[in-house]
Amino acid sequence: MKPKRKTFDFILMLPPLLLAGFGIVMVYSASMVTSYLEGEPAYELMLKQAMWFVIGLAGFLFACFFNYKFYHKLTKWIVLLLIISLFAVLLFGATVNNAKSWIYIGSFSIQPSEFVKIGIIIYLASVYTKKQEQEYIGDFFKGVLPPLIITSLLVGLVVLQPDIGTGAIIFAIACSVIFSSGIKFRHLFVLISIGFTVLIALGIHMLTDEKISRFTGAYQPFADPDHGGYQLIQSYIAIATGGISGSGIGQGIQKLGYLTQAESDFIMAVIAEELGLFGVLFVVVNIAIIVLRGLFIAKQCENRFGALIAIGISSMFAIQSIINLGAISGLLPITGVPLPFVSYGGTSLVVSLFSVGILNNIARHVNYNRNLKELTTEEEKQPSANPFKTKNKRKIAQSTRRINTKKARP
């Protein structure tokens, strides 16, 4: 009797697909008026998001069936492609919202820094799995420091765009994987201290009036309601007027030119206004299910490489969601971080779906191994179905004992 094939984790599959479909609807609601005023069809951004969803769904299905262990062998090529793409952005990229983060291929735009998030997870998981096998993980100079050179290069190239928010997220994701790899706490403390010092120094060096206004606007929005605090105040109004059930899909007011970037970074404010507390809970609960399920899979996975990838992906979704929700509520500065699966943005949606596909592939292997163990245990407990085989085994055992007894006599 063979164990069941690698089964899908439906608890993990349903939430990202629900969020992505819900995001397409909310992108249409948040952008239809501004798109029309700009001379484009009201459904323009919705169609683009739907197109990226189809591409992301193909990536999701591919990642579900593609054995995650093979990424271990592709690590060098993944890192090389990431470095080349980030250098290409600095040389040939287009500037959007004061950041040179995009590469245009015809009418399509790609943000390579989004791919760095999943790429850095695979790279660090691969490297630190080898360090654990070689027992270098406790040595700072052999086990911890070498991978940080590549990590620092990738983060540095993102910060130079300049995109400090995405760079900080990549650094935080890297810290979560490194911490879970089993390094010593004091080594992690040194790593975090150095990383934050460098990020703060770069941030101060690249400070502009706009970036300063983001910090002051986050914590003192009413001190400058027409400039630095304007966006957050509009977000407050959207959240406050939504109440419990909201005003209804398409009936929001703040998206009508008051709240900028309503379809991307501040889409949760539109959800709060139009669907109220119920809409916000729908998004938060589904993201929480993905994160917690990913951590559960990491705990069940006996393969170090798979466990570290699962932790990294779960941390990626958790960190992005916390920063996005913190920005719209005034708990954190506005950094331009999209909400996973929901915000408008093709590259972000594709990377999110592909990442959760990898997570599901790890879950399939975990389920297969569990089924195999359960089947083996059941076969060991059950007596042999053929009584003649059992009788013959008993006779062979008795004969073996007689022979051993004769040999033992002097």
N, C-alpha and C positions, 0 to 999 in steps of 0.2 A: 504493500500500500504506500503510495507516494503522498507527501504533504501537499496542501493546496498551493497553487501558484501565488506569486507575490501579489497580495491583495492591496487595493487602494485604501488609503485612509480617508474615508468620506467625511469624517469630522474636520479634517484639514482641507479637503477639496472644496467644500461648499462655501465657507465664508469668503475666500478671495474672489470667487466668481460672483457671489451676491454683491460684494462691495464694488467690483468693477462694473457690473451692470447698473447698479445704483448710481455710480459715479458718472456714467454716460448720461443718465437722465438729469442729474443735477448740473452737469456741465452745460447742457442745453438750457436749463432754467436760468443759470447764472449768466449766460453769455448771449442769449437770443436778442436782447434789446440793444446791447452795445454793438453786436455784429451787424445788426440792421442799420444802426446809425452810421456805421463805418462803410456802408454801401455793400456789405456782403450779405448772403442769405442768412437768415436767423439760425439755421441749423448747421452753419459752416463748421464751428468747433466741435459740435456733437458728432458730425460725420468723421472728422479727423480722429477724434477720440475712439469712435467705433472701429475705424480702420486699424488703429494701433492696438485695440483690444483683440482683433482677429489675429494680428501678428503675434501679440503676446500670448494668445491662447495656443497658437501653434508652438511657440517656445515652451509653454507650460506642459503641453502633451509630450513634446520631445524630451524635456527634462524628467518627466515622470517615468519614461521607459528607458532612458539612457543611464547605464550603470554609473552611479556617482563615483565609484572607486577609480574610474578611468580618468577623472579630472586630476588625480594624483600624478599621472604620467604627463599630463598636459600643462602642468604648473608653469614651467619655464616659458612656454609659448604664450600662455595667458598673460604673464607679467610683461613679456616683450611687447605684445599687442597693446597693452594698457599704456606703457611708456610712450610708444610711437604715437598713439592716438592723442595723448595729452600734449606732446610736443607739436603735433599737427594743429591742435587747437590754438596754441600760442602763436604759431606761424600763420595759419590760414583761417582761423576761426572768426566768427561774426560776433559783434558786441550786442548784447541784449540786456537791458536794465543795468547798464554800466559794468557788465561782466562779460569777458570774452570766453564764453563757455560752450559755444555752439559751432557745429560744422554743418553747413548746408550742402545737401546733395540734391540738386534740382530744387523741387518744391518742398523736400523733406528736410527736417533739421534733427540732428542727433546731439545729445549731450554726453560725451564720453565719461565725464566724472561720475555719472550714474552707474556705469559699468564697473568703475573702480570699486564700488561698495561690495559687490559680490565677488569681484576678482581678488580683493585683498583678503576676503574670508577664505577663499580656496587656497590662496598662497600661504597664508599663515597656518591654516589647518594642516597643509601638506608638510611645511617645514617643521612645525613643532611636533607633528607625529613622528617624524624621523628623529628629532632630538630626544623624544621620550624613549624610542627604541634603542638609541645609542647611549642613553643615560647621560646626556649633556644638559638636560633641562635645568639642573641645579647650578650650572656654571654660567655666570652672567656673561662672560666674554665669549664663550663658545656656544652657549645655548640660547641666549637672549639677544645679545647685541647684533650679530650678523643680519638677521632678518629685518632689524630696525632700519638698516641702511636703505633697503628697498622701500619699506613703508614710509620712511621720511621723504624719499624722492617722490613717491606718488602723491603724498599729502602736500608736499611743497609745490609741485606742479599745479595742483588744484588751487592752492592758496594764491599762486601768482596770477590767476586768471583775471581779477581776484574773486575768489569765492570762499571766503573764510568759513561761512556756515557749513558748506558741504565738506570742506577740509576738516573741520572740527568733528563732524559726524563720522567721517572715515577713520579719524584718529580714535574716537570713542568705540567704534566697532572693533578696531584692531586691539584695543585694550581689553575688550570683553573676551576675545578669542585667546589672547596671550594669557590673561588671568586664568581662564578655564583650562589651559594647557598644563598647569601644574607648576608654574614657576614660583619662586619664593616671593612672599609678600613684600619684603624690602626691595627686591628687584623691581616689582611692579610699582611700588611707591616712587622709586627713582625715575622709572620710565614716565609715569604720569607727570611728575614734577617737571622733568625736562621738556616733555611735550607741550604742556600748558604754558611754560615759560616762553618757548619758541613761538607758539601760536599768538600769545599776547604781544610779544615783541614785534612779530610781523603785522599784527593788527594795528598796533600803535604807529608803526612805520607807514602803513597804508591808510591811515585815518583820513577821512574827508568829512566835510560838513554834513553830508548825507548820512554817513555811517554814525557819526556822533549823534545826529538827530534820532536815529533808530534806538539808541540806548536811552537817551533822555526821554524820548517819546513813549518808551515802554513803561517807565515808572513815574513819569510826570506828564502825561498826555495833555492835561488841561492847561499846562503852563504855556504850551504853544499849539493851540487847537487848529490853527490854519496850516501848519507845516508838519513839524515833527510828530505831533500827537494826532494828526487828522485821521490817519488810517485806523488807528486803534480805537478812537472815539466812534467812528462809523461801525466798527466791529462790535463795540459795546452796545450801540443802538440796535443793531441787528439781533444780537443775542437777547437783549432785554425785551424787545417787542415780540419775540417768538413765543415766549411763555411755555406752556406744557405741550400744546398740540400744534402750534404754529399757525401761520396765515394761509397755508396751502401752497402746493407746488406751483411755481410761476407767479405767485401773488406777492412776492417780496418787493420791498421798496428800495432797500439799500443798494441793490445791484444796478439800479437805474442811474449810474454815473456817480453815485456817492462813494461806494466802496470799490476801490480799484483792485485789480487782480482777483475779482470775485470768483472766477472759475478755477483758479489755481491755488495760490497759497491761502486764500481766505474762503475757500469753499465751505468750510465748516460753519462759518458765520452765516452763510446763505442757508445752509441746512438748518441751523438753529432758528433762523427767522421764519422759514417756510414750513418746517416740520416740527419745530419745537424740541422739547426735551426728548420725545420719543425718537426723533430722527437722530439726535446726537447719541443716544444710548444704542441705537441700532449699529452705528458705525463703531463706537468704542467697544461694544461687546464683541463684535465680529473680529476686530483687530486683536482684542485680548484673547479670544479663542485661538487665533493663529499663533500668537506669541507663546501662550501656555502650552498648546499642543506641541509646538516645536521644541520647547524645553523638555516636555515629557518624552518625546522621541529621542532627544539627546541622552536622556537618562537611561532609556531602554537599549540604546545602540551599544553593542559590544565593540564595534570598530572605532578606534580613536579618531580617525580621520572623519568619519561620518558624524560622530558626536560633536566634534569641534565645528563642523560646517553647520549643523543644526543649531548650535548655540549662537554662532555668528549671525545666521539669518534671522533668528528670533530677536536677537539684540538689535539688528538693523531696523526691523519693523517697529520695535518698541521705542528706540531712540528717536527715529524720525517722527513718530506719532506724538511723542511727548513734546518735542521741540515745536512742531506745528501747532498743537493745541495750546502750548504755553504762549506762543506768539499771539494768537488771536484773542487770548484772555488777558494779556498784559503781564503774565508771570515771567516771560522771557522776551528778550529783544527780537524784533522782526528780522529774520535771517533769510527768508525766501525759500524755506524748506517745504516741499509738497507733502500732502497727506497721502500715504501709500494707498494705491488702488483707486482712490476717489478723485484726487486733484487732476486738473487738465495737464497733460504732459505725456507725450508718447514714449519717450525713453524711460521715464520713471515707471510707467505702467508695464512696459515690456520687461524691464528688469525685475519688477516686483512679482509678476506672474512666473517668469523663468525661475526666480529664486524659490518661490513656494513650490514649484514643480520639482526642484532638486530636493526640497524638504520631503515631499511626498515619495520620491524615489527611495530616500533613506528609510521612510516609514514602511515602504513595501518590503524592503530587505529585513527590517526588524520583525514585521509580521510573519514573513516566511520562516525566519529562524525560530520564532516562537512556535509556529505550527509544527516545525520539524522536531523540536524538543518535546512537545506534547505528544506527538505521534510515537516517538521513540520510547517515551515513558509508558504509554499505554501498551505497546508491544512487549515491553519488559514485564509488565504486571500480568498480562494475559497468559494463561497456559497454552502449550502447543495444541493446535487444533487436531493433530494426528496422534492418536494414542500409541500407534506402533513406533513412531519416531521417539516418543517419550520413553517407551519401554526399551528400545534399543539404546538410547542414551544412558538409561539406568544400568543396563547390562555392561556397557562399555566402561562406565565409571566403576562398577564393581570389579571388573577384570583388571582395570588399572590399579586399583587399591591392592588386589591380591599380588600382582607382579611387584609392586613397590614394597609390599610386606616381605616377600621372599628375598628380595635384594637386600633388605635391611637386616635379615637374620645373619648371624656370624657363621 
